[in-house]
Amino acid sequence: MGVLEVMEMATAELVSEFLPQFCPKTNHYRCSDGDKTWHLLITVPSGESLNTLREGLGLPIHVVESHLPQHVDVFLADEGGTVLDADMNPANGLTPLCRINHCTSHVQALSRMGYQTGELA
């Protein structure tokens, strides 16, 4: 009989949600594998942010959820929620760590990346 090795699953804990300085709907997570800790910003395209823009400007912006991108962008961040560019090249804009296609929620993105959360999908 072989030795059963137990691998620590990486966890993600919500630090703050719907950060106003990022669009469209970005949450900040503290992640850990038991030894190291790092932070992620996960951005989910959302009609809610466009509705807020519409209300603030008084412009007729019609948003249909099916027209929004069906992907999630994941960025590395510091503990304060400041986004860190994955390729460290400011000349080409912010580069995410990854983009998860056919994904529509923060929890779904974390799950697909192998994180365990206490949140419901």
C-alpha positions in Angstrom: 0.0 0.0 0.0 1.4 3.4 -0.9 1.7 6.5 1.2 -1.2 8.9 0.9 0.0 12.4 0.6 -2.3 15.2 1.5 -1.8 18.3 -0.5 -2.9 21.6 1.0 -5.5 23.2 -1.3 -5.1 26.9 -1.9 -7.7 29.1 -0.3 -9.2 32.4 -1.3 -10.8 34.8 1.2 -12.8 37.8 0.1 -11.1 41.0 1.4 -13.4 43.5 -0.3 -16.0 43.5 -3.1 -17.1 45.8 -5.9 -14.0 48.0 -5.7 -15.1 51.4 -7.0 -11.8 52.3 -8.6 -12.0 49.3 -11.0 -14.5 48.4 -13.6 -16.8 46.6 -14.2 -17.2 44.5 -11.0 -13.9 43.7 -9.2 -13.4 41.8 -6.0 -10.2 41.6 -3.9 -9.1 38.2 -2.5 -6.4 37.1 -0.1 -5.1 33.7 -1.2 -2.9 31.2 0.7 -1.4 27.8 0.2 -0.7 27.4 3.9 2.9 28.8 3.5 2.6 31.8 1.3 0.0 34.6 0.9 -0.8 36.6 -2.2 -3.6 38.8 -3.4 -5.8 38.7 -6.5 -8.2 41.1 -8.1 -10.9 39.3 -10.1 -12.9 41.4 -12.6 -16.3 40.2 -13.9 -18.0 42.2 -16.7 -21.3 43.4 -15.3 -24.3 45.4 -16.5 -24.6 46.8 -12.9 -21.6 49.2 -13.4 -23.0 50.4 -16.7 -26.4 51.0 -15.1 -24.6 53.1 -12.4 -22.9 55.1 -15.2 -26.2 55.6 -16.9 -27.8 56.9 -13.7 -24.9 59.2 -12.9 -24.8 60.7 -16.4 -28.4 60.5 -17.2 -27.6 59.0 -20.6 -29.8 56.3 -22.2 -27.4 53.3 -22.1 -29.3 50.0 -22.8 -27.4 47.0 -21.4 -28.3 43.5 -22.3 -26.4 40.9 -20.2 -25.9 38.6 -23.2 -23.9 41.4 -24.9 -21.3 41.5 -22.1 -18.1 39.5 -22.4 -18.3 36.0 -20.9 -14.9 36.0 -19.4 -13.2 36.9 -16.2 -9.8 38.7 -15.8 -7.6 37.9 -12.9 -4.9 40.3 -11.8 -2.1 40.1 -9.2 -2.5 42.7 -6.4 -0.9 43.8 -3.2 -2.6 43.7 0.2 -4.1 47.1 -0.3 -5.8 46.1 -3.5 -3.4 47.9 -5.8 -3.3 46.1 -9.1 0.1 44.7 -10.3 0.9 44.3 -13.9 1.6 40.6 -14.7 4.2 41.4 -17.4 5.6 44.5 -15.6 5.5 46.5 -18.8 3.4 49.7 -18.4 3.8 50.5 -22.1 1.2 47.8 -23.1 -1.4 48.5 -20.4 -2.4 46.2 -17.6 -1.8 42.6 -18.3 -3.9 40.1 -16.3 -2.4 36.9 -14.8 -5.0 35.0 -16.8 -8.4 35.3 -18.5 -10.9 32.6 -17.9 -13.4 32.2 -20.8 -17.0 31.1 -20.4 -17.0 32.3 -16.8 -19.4 34.7 -15.2 -18.7 34.9 -11.5 -15.8 35.5 -9.1 -16.4 32.2 -7.2 -16.6 30.3 -10.5 -13.2 31.8 -11.6 -11.6 30.9 -8.2 -12.9 27.4 -8.4 -11.6 26.9 -12.0 -8.1 28.1 -10.8 -8.2 25.5 -8.0 -9.0 27.7 -5.0 -11.3 26.8 -2.2 -13.6 29.5 -0.9 -16.3 29.9 1.7 -18.5 31.7 -0.8 -21.4 30.3 -2.7 -21.2 30.2 -6.5 
